[in-house]
Amino acid sequence: MTVALPGYPRPNTTEVKGFRIEVGSPDAMSWRPLGAYMAGTTFEWDWAIPTTAEIYIRGDHPMASYLSHPRRKVIHIRTSHNGIPWDGRVMEAQVAGPPGRLTIKLTCVSNLFKLLRALAWVNNTTPPEFQLNITGKQDVDWGPPDQVMKKYVSKVMTRLRSPVVTALPIRKTTPELPDLDDIDTLDDLLNIVHESPDDMIVLAARFTQLDELFKQTVETYEIGLSISLWTPADGLPSPHVFNTHTLSMLQSVMDYTSDNFLNFTNPGNILGLTNPSEWGKLQNPGFIFNTHAKRDRRQFQWRSDGDQIAWIERVEKTADATRVVIGGKAPEILNQVIEWGANFALQLILNAILPGLGLGNIIGDLFDDVFFAFQQFWDPELESDLGELGRGEAFGDNTSAWSLDGFAVGLAALKAHSGSEAIRLTVVEGGADGRGFTFGEDIEVIDGVEVHFERRYKVGDIMTVWDDGVVIEKHVSNVKITEQEDGRMRTVTTFGDAITVGDGWERVLKKVQTIFGSIRAIANST
């Protein structure tokens, strides 16, 4: 047991390090240190959404002219904090101040932003003038979330010829996929998904932004997302990735009926590649998309009565609805069947009353969107907790009830109205004697030697927070680090639902929309 001597405070032995920021060439093959920057520079890490960084430099900085003109070039920015990387690009440069004493503010967005600028076409192998898939007017896919999301990213990025690849291996929660011979109808597919004890999803896309396509799945299953830059300029080997280069090759691997379905290893060069040694590896700079599961680190507890927390903000919102209705439009096939039936019945009746006038088919479509147009989702346990005085219902925005994405929309809407809890801490990294918690990787290579850190955490870690007798178990959803005027680093760590404390996709998009003057595209509904 260590006892501090009277009059001598227990020091924080954790070394304070500034940001080591690097600027990359447009092809990401050459990098140079940014050098000096100003106080207020901030970097942010998040569990599942693109993050921003703000870098302040003086107007007489050696790279000021290059960095302040990002309009028609890609300016890569990267840094790391205790082994956790951040990479993105400059989206906006603001130059302001009196002549001769200008300040340049660089607003950057992490590379996960690429999901916002990629559309999931109905068919990635045909031109936009003709969009039809074997699954109909939408590109439907199903399976474990990691597999489904990586398939969409692979298809879209291959079509765009964008160097975004997906990380392997596929992270599955199911031992094996069901026999395809047992799937004869859409009902068979939905039954497999709904009855599966593991995480299974069905997504349907029609020129949908990838961030919109994944959003409900990410929120419902609390999945982490990342897109990281890899370049051979660093001298490190390529991670194992799925890197098809042509649509035909992609189709061969992704087609459920193909002998090569999910054959990522390409044994014996079964795919007929010109350079099979390059399979599964990046040869040029590119981006790697991956999904992540949370880590259970509940044995680590933050305490508000300790000396590591400088400021605490806890937000808890009550549930305002226990039932959610979605829809507004019936699935197209149901409208058609009902219209056929109505027209047939009306034709019999009207022709019997007024034969020869052909009035039997004039009003059948009045029944469109009457049957199966809406669907209700209900949380009985929450309704029981709130009691009769707390009951309420809400509308979940969705085009079609009883549709492929209706289930996900309903669950997401229920979760949004079921209340939330989050906590935000402004902390001093390390704490007394360095025995507190520090944002960073558990294992970091320092001077060629692997060093283990037992008291580090990162986004996605489930930790415990003790606040005046209230114990909360939440995952780290966001970390923001700012360098202050005195050279110290101010770390703000958010636990739980980021939306509760004003963060989330909406906050990022407001920033991006301000930069680009655009709004998020909405997927076509039919």
Buried (B, 14 or more C-beta within 10 A) or exposed (E): EEEEEEEEEBEBEBEEEEBEBBBBBEEBEEBEEBEEBBEBBBBBBBBBBBBBBBBBBBBEBEBBEBBBEBEEEEBBBBBBBBBBEBBBBBBBBEEEEEEEEBBBBBBBBBBBBBBBBBBBBBBBEEEEEEBEBEBBBBBBBBBBBBBBBBBBBBBBBBBBEBBBBBBBEBBBBBEEBBEEEEBEEBEEBBEBBEEBEEBBBBBBBBBBBBBBBBBBBBBBBBBBBBBBBBBBBEEEEBBBBBBBBEBEBBBBBBEEEEEBEBEBEBEEEEBEBEEBEEBBEBEEBBBBBBBBEBBEBEEBBBBBEBEBBEEBEBBEBEBBBBBBBBBBBBBBEBBEEBBEEBBEEBBEEBBEEEEEEEBBBEEBBEBBBEEBBBBEBBBEEBBEEBEEEBEEBBEBEBBBBBBBBBBBBBBBBBBBBBBBBBBBBBBBBBBBEBBBBBBBBBEBEEEEEEEEBEBBBBBBBBBBBBBEEEEBEBBBBBBBBBBEEEEBBBBBBBBBBBBBBEBBBEBBBEBBEEEEEEEEEEBBEE
